[in-house]
Amino acid sequence: MELVFEVTQEADGGFCAECLTVDIVTQGDIWDELRGNVREAVQVYYFDNPAPNGTKV
């Protein structure tokens, strides 16, 4: 299983990332913040379960 995120730039600034394969959505004001928030959201989502093979967080 691969985690694929669609990233959109918001009209009022910032970015939104939505995973297309599982229920994960996060946002950030700048690109680097968004990347960190995606990593954190994936860790939280898989807190009680093993992440898919090959998933780098």
trRosetta pair geometry for C-beta under 8 A, 3 or more apart (Angstrom, degrees):
i j d omega theta_ij theta_ji phi_ij phi_ji
1 21 6.5 150 -177 163 98 143
1 52 3.9 -114 69 -123 99 145
1 53 7.7 109 36 34 73 73
2 21 6.6 158 85 -41 56 163
2 52 7.1 -141 -72 113 24 153
2 54 7.8 -34 -97 91 74 122
3 19 5.7 -45 -165 -139 91 118
3 21 5.7 -132 -119 50 46 127
3 22 6.8 -44 -116 21 93 107
3 24 7.5 4 -155 38 120 141
3 42 6.5 54 -177 -115 173 124
3 52 6.9 167 -34 34 92 132
3 55 6.1 59 1 -121 119 112
4 19 6.9 115 73 -157 45 65
4 20 4.7 -33 87 43 100 112
4 21 5.7 96 29 -20 83 108
5 17 4.6 7 179 -175 129 103
5 18 6.5 146 -155 71 73 30
5 19 5.3 -44 -93 -91 74 56
5 20 7.0 -178 -101 -6 21 83
5 24 7.8 -64 -98 92 102 109
5 38 6.2 -40 -73 -134 167 134
6 17 7.2 159 76 -152 41 54
6 18 5.3 -19 57 62 92 88
6 20 5.8 82 -21 -54 101 107
7 15 5.7 -2 -171 -177 100 118
7 16 7.1 160 -151 81 53 45
7 17 4.9 -17 -97 -98 79 81
7 34 7.1 83 -134 158 121 147
8 15 6.9 158 81 -156 40 68
8 16 5.2 -13 59 58 90 95
8 18 7.8 7 5 7 104 104
9 14 7.6 156 -155 93 61 35
9 15 5.6 -42 -104 -100 55 75
10 13 6.2 -15 82 69 101 24
10 14 4.9 1 35 73 124 82
10 15 6.6 -157 -5 -91 88 19
10 16 5.9 88 -57 -19 102 103
10 27 7.5 29 -34 -146 135 123
13 29 6.8 11 139 -149 103 76
14 27 6.0 44 154 173 125 106
14 28 6.3 -172 -159 100 95 36
14 29 4.6 -61 -100 -117 98 42
14 30 7.6 -66 -116 -42 62 33
14 34 7.9 143 -173 -67 76 112
15 27 6.4 173 91 -154 51 68
15 28 5.6 -7 57 61 95 78
15 29 7.8 100 17 -178 75 3
15 30 7.8 28 5 173 110 8
15 31 6.6 66 -8 -93 151 53
15 34 4.6 -25 77 -79 125 151
16 25 7.1 -4 -177 -171 96 94
16 26 7.6 173 -154 93 56 36
16 27 4.7 -26 -103 -100 66 95
17 25 7.1 170 90 -151 55 48
17 26 5.5 -8 59 62 98 80
17 27 7.1 175 17 -87 71 40
17 28 7.8 14 -4 8 108 97
17 34 5.8 126 -23 -177 121 108
17 37 7.5 151 34 92 124 104
17 38 5.2 -34 93 -85 159 111
18 24 7.5 157 -155 92 43 58
18 25 4.8 -3 -109 -109 77 89
19 22 5.3 -16 119 60 139 67
19 23 7.2 31 67 88 114 1
19 24 3.9 49 2 55 132 95
19 25 7.1 -120 13 -65 77 51
22 45 6.7 114 123 173 135 147
23 45 7.7 170 78 -131 70 125
24 38 7.8 88 142 -147 126 69
24 41 5.0 124 -167 142 111 118
24 42 6.4 27 -140 -82 164 61
24 45 5.2 -57 -86 -61 114 151
25 41 7.6 -137 68 -162 22 155
26 34 7.2 146 111 -151 101 67
26 37 4.3 -175 155 140 135 110
26 38 5.8 -169 57 -81 135 52
26 40 7.6 129 -120 69 160 93
26 41 4.4 -135 -46 -44 134 148
27 34 6.9 -51 -176 -110 31 91
27 37 6.8 -47 68 117 26 162
28 31 7.4 110 98 -118 127 7
28 32 7.7 -137 152 79 147 40
28 33 3.5 172 -168 106 122 94
28 34 3.3 -146 38 -66 129 62
28 35 7.6 -58 20 9 165 46
28 36 7.3 111 -99 51 147 84
28 37 4.9 -175 -60 8 110 136
29 33 5.6 24 44 56 72 154
30 33 4.9 90 57 10 75 107
30 34 7.1 -139 96 -9 36 90
31 34 5.6 -57 -151 34 30 113
31 35 6.5 31 154 -20 66 103
32 35 5.7 -49 -149 32 34 113
32 36 6.6 32 154 -14 64 105
33 36 5.8 -57 -152 39 33 110
33 37 6.2 31 152 -19 67 109
34 37 5.6 -58 -145 39 31 111
34 38 6.3 36 155 -24 66 102
35 38 5.8 -50 -150 30 30 112
35 39 6.7 31 152 -17 62 103
36 39 5.7 -53 -152 35 34 112
36 40 6.3 31 152 -16 67 108
37 40 5.6 -53 -144 40 34 112
37 41 6.1 36 156 -22 66 106
38 41 5.8 -55 -144 36 29 111
38 42 6.4 29 156 -19 63 105
39 42 6.0 -58 -152 35 28 110
39 43 6.5 28 152 -17 64 107
39 57 5.1 119 -153 -178 84 77
40 43 5.7 -55 -150 36 33 112
40 44 6.3 30 154 -17 67 107
41 44 5.7 -54 -146 38 31 111
41 45 6.2 35 154 -24 65 107
42 45 5.6 -52 -144 34 30 114
42 46 6.4 1 164 7 65 110
42 51 7.0 49 163 -119 102 127
42 55 7.1 -160 175 172 135 127
42 57 5.2 -156 93 -115 126 112
43 46 6.6 -75 -145 53 24 89
43 47 6.8 60 150 -74 61 75
43 57 5.6 116 -64 179 89 153
44 47 5.6 -10 -157 -41 35 112
46 49 5.3 -93 -151 73 68 79
46 50 6.8 -16 -176 146 115 13
46 51 4.3 47 177 -77 171 77
46 55 7.8 130 -25 97 167 157
51 55 4.1 -109 149 65 120 140
51 57 6.8 -139 -88 -37 170 120
52 55 4.8 97 64 -34 78 119
